[in-house]
Amino acid sequence: MAPASTDAAPRGRPLTLIRCGDATDDYAFVLDEACLDEVLKKVPSGRKVAVVSVVGAFRTGKSFLLTLVLRYLREKGGRDWLEKGGTLSEGNANEGVNSQKDAFEWRGGRNRMTTGITVWSEPFEVTSNKGELLSVIILDTQGLFDNETPMGLTSCIFGLSTLMSSFQVYNVANRIQEDNLQQLALFTEYGRMALDAQRQARKEASSIKKDHALQRNEERRQELREKVKAARACDGSLDKVKQLEAELAKESVVEDDAFEEPPPPFQRLEFLVRDWTEFEDSLSDTDMEQQMKTYLDEVMAARHANDLQFTREQITQCFVSIGCRLLPHPGFAVTSKKYDGSTAAIEPLFKRCVDRFMRSVFSDLEPKSINGSELTALELGNYVRAYAAMFSGGANRFPQARTMLEATAEANNRNARAKALEAYCADLDSKCGAGPGVSYLEPREFRTVEKRARSDALCAFDAMATMGRKASILETRASLDLELSKARDRFRLMNDARNPFRNVEFYVLPMLVAAGSFVARRVTDFLCPNDETLLARTCDRAEDAFDHLYGGVVFLMLLFAAQRLVAMKKYLKVVGAGLLDGGVKRD
């Protein structure tokens, strides 16, 4: 996967997505909704998102690393992405440096830089090796294990970052230690419960989809039977009857889908060991890759102690992929408080290894996925809100596994509702919406089309919303049914507007009256005598009456037409509003 080739890469700025409180409120987490919306609204509708985050110990170079990530993405992974300009001024907060404020701020020394969880304001467009465009969101986190951060808060920051990320870089100094693995072990119970829930959810979804497919299959067979019967009753051609009978015979029986084991709840974890001392300039890339693999195998190898072995087994089961990258020291000039950003001061071996690291991260990046579903920006936002609320209780209230599972299920149900409503609107829009080439449907046909679209939408919701409490699922389903009814009414209005005979009685009757008056006026004029007799005067009065009636009807029709134009203007506003939001409400 490589950064997409756009003319101008976004610059942006860091935004505090999650703010941590202080001791007075037990270090409670507060989500900045405006910040979240600012980032997500920049992702094109329907595009999938990937979330890359960096977590790790206090003052181990996370923000510096993310500045390199931003430069790599801006330069679209070009050959000289790190050396370009000869200086690394982005985010450099060292003394005497004229820093550009277009990166995560970093500097040498011991003082903490990042607090809470920070997000880069501009998503980056990346093209996968499958040719699919992804929007990549970058997260930075507060340093862990310092003298100011309680252990409960450390666990919460680590936990929230893990839940939100599709690719998490675990930044550690010198080597992977046992306490690094213990942080990951906090989620093993949630991972086990999530896997069990996903297995049950997949079984239920498979059953729901099969029942729906059987229903659709039977409806299709019934339609074909009626067509065969009608063709025979109307003495249709033998070829047509045979063709319909052949189609009926081809309608296959719906078979059970093979059960697929759900993936682990978390996606990719990459240990990034900083200041690694065992690389030599003479080593080839292949040798260094092998050393990384060997080191990870040693760390995750079986242990005699049961608790250590259990921790490793649980971590392995919770992540789809676990990798390891080793980075040598960038050079003491770089860690100095007076480092001016010169790329020449960076050790060549570090440059070589960090380039390999960047390409490994973005060579196989995948969308954020939860419960087997790849997320769009709207869906990711629902999960972030649910997870942030779960951690709002404070540092001493790390959520239990069941609480995490319920938060995931709640956001999953909201996303299922949004997807089902979107599919319903897309289906009806293609058949009776405001788009070009759509014709008028008779009321009976509209009811049939709408009923099938509603059935498909509810089936899609039922197949996806299979996690969590049944009462919560039923409540969300009821709200979906209400939204479907509102969308149905909008599409009915659009369909009725295409009816060629709509309100025809308002035109036909006045036109008949006007035509009759006009004909009567001409007949009277032709038959009446042109003298001063009583009959002639009566005919003249009749002619005047017919003229007035004809003129009055024409005037009333013009007045009615003007009123219709005003009503049409209001109608177009309603239809336009429906088209703009696609009939889908945002949670």
C-alpha positions, 0 to 999 in steps of 0.5 A, a space after each residue: 500500500 502506498 500513499 495516493 498521488 494527490 497534487 497537494 497533501 494536507 498539512 493540518 494541525 494536532 487536535 486534542 481528541 480525548 482530554 484527561 481530567 485531573 485528580 479532582 475528577 479522578 482523571 475522567 476522559 472527555 471526548 471533544 465531539 467537535 474535534 471528532 466531527 472535524 476530522 471525520 467530515 473530511 473523509 468522503 462518504 462511504 470510504 473506509 478508514 484506517 486508524 494508526 496510533 502510537 502508544 508507549 512509555 513517557 519520553 520514548 520518541 512517539 511524537 518524533 516518530 509520528 512527525 516522520 509518519 506525517 512527512 512520509 505520507 505528505 511526500 507520498 513515500 518518495 525515495 528521499 522523503 526523509 532528506 527532502 529540504 535537509 531539515 526536520 523543522 515540522 513540530 520541532 520545539 527545541 530551543 532557538 528553532 523556528 518550528 513549523 506548527 504542522 506536525 505533532 510537537 516534539 523536543 529533546 529532554 525529559 518533559 512530557 509533550 503529549 497529554 490525552 489522545 491527540 488526532 491529526 486534523 487531516 486524514 491522509 488518502 492511501 491506496 491499498 495494494 487492492 486498488 482501494 482508497 482508504 482514509 488514514 487517521 493518525 493518533 498520538 497518545 500521552 506517554 505512559 509510566 511517568 511520575 505524574 500519570 496514575 497507573 489507572 489512567 495509563 491503562 485507560 489511555 492504552 485501552 482506548 487507543 487499542 480499541 480505536 486503532 486498526 494498526 497500533 504501534 507499541 513504542 518501547 525502549 531498548 527491549 520488550 519487557 514483561 510489563 509491556 505484555 501485561 498491559 496488553 493482557 488487560 484486554 484478554 478477557 474482553 477478547 475472549 468474550 468478544 470472540 464468543 459473542 462474534 461466533 454466536 452472532 455469525 451463527 445467528 446472522 447465517 440463520 437470518 440470511 438463509 431464512 430471508 433467502 428462502 423467502 425471496 426464493 419462494 417469492 420468485 418461484 411464485 411469480 414464475 408460476 403465475 407467469 406460466 399460468 398467465 401464458 397458458 391461459 392467454 394461449 401464449 407461445 409454446 416457447 415462452 411457456 417453456 422458457 418460464 418453466 425452465 426459469 422456474 426449474 433453475 430456482 435452486 434451493 438455498 444451501 447453508 453457508 460454511 461457518 467461518 471462524 470470526 477474526 480476533 477483536 483487535 487487528 495489528 500490533 507492532 512492537 517498535 523497539 527503540 535504541 536497538 544496539 545489535 544492528 551493524 551498518 554491514 547487515 543487509 535488510 534481509 539480515 535485519 528482518 530476520 533478527 526482528 523475527 527471531 527477537 519476537 519469537 523469543 519474546 513470545 516463546 512458550 514459558 514454564 511459568 503458567 502465568 507468563 505462558 497464559 499471558 502470551 497465549 491470550 495476547 496472540 488470540 486477541 490480535 490478528 497480527 503481531 509484529 516487531 520492528 527494531 530501530 537503532 538510536 537516531 544519534 545523540 545530536 537528535 536527542 539534544 535540546 539544541 537539535 535544529 532539525 538537520 537531517 544530516 545529523 541523523 544516523 544513516 542506519 536509523 534513516 535506513 531502518 525508519 524507511 523500512 518501518 514506514 514502508 512496512 506499516 503502509 504496505 499492507 494497511 487495512 481498514 478498521 474492522 469490528 465484528 468482521 465489518 470494515 468501517 466508514 468514518 460515520 461508523 468509526 465515529 459511533 464506536 469512538 463515542 461509545 468507547 469514550 463514554 465507557 472510559 468517562 468514569 475515571 482512572 480508577 474505573 477501568 471498564 470490565 470486559 462485559 462493559 466493553 462488549 456492551 459498548 461495542 454492541 451498542 455502536 454496532 447496532 447503531 451502525 447496523 441501523 444506518 447501513 440498513 436505512 442507507 440500503 433501503 434508500 438506495 434501493 428505492 431511489 433506483 426504482 422511484 427516486 428523483 434520479 434520471 431514468 426512473 419512471 412512475 410506479 403504480 400504487 400497487 407496484 410501489 407497495 410491492 417494491 417498498 415492501 421488498 426493500 423494507 424486508 431486505 433492510 430489516 434482514 440486513 439489520 437483523 443479520 448485523 445487530 446480533 450482539 448485546 442485549 435483546 432489549 437494546 437491539 429491539 429498541 434500535 430496530 423499532 427506531 429503524 422501522 420508524 425511519 424507514 416509514 419516513 423515508 417511504 413517505 418521501 419516496 411516495 411523494 417523489 413517485 406521485 409527482 411522476 403520475 401523468 394522471 395526477 390531479 387530472 380531475 382538476 383539469 378535465 372538468 374545467 376544460 370540459 366546461 370551457 369547451 362546452 361554453 365555447 361550442 355553445 357560444 359558437 352554436 348560438 351565434 350561428 343559429 340566432 337571428 340578427 334582428 331586434 326580436 325577443 329571440 335575438 335579444 335572448 340569444 345575445 344574452 346567452 352568448 354573453 353568458 357563455 363568454 363570461 363562463 368561458 373567460 371565468 373558467 380560463 381565469 380560474 385555471 390560470 389562478 390554479 396553475 399559479 398556486 400549483 407553481 408555489 406548491 411545486 416550489 415547496 415540494 422541490 425543497 422537501 425533495 431536495 432536503 431528502 436527497 441531500 441527507 440521503 434519508 439517513 440520519 446521523 447518530 
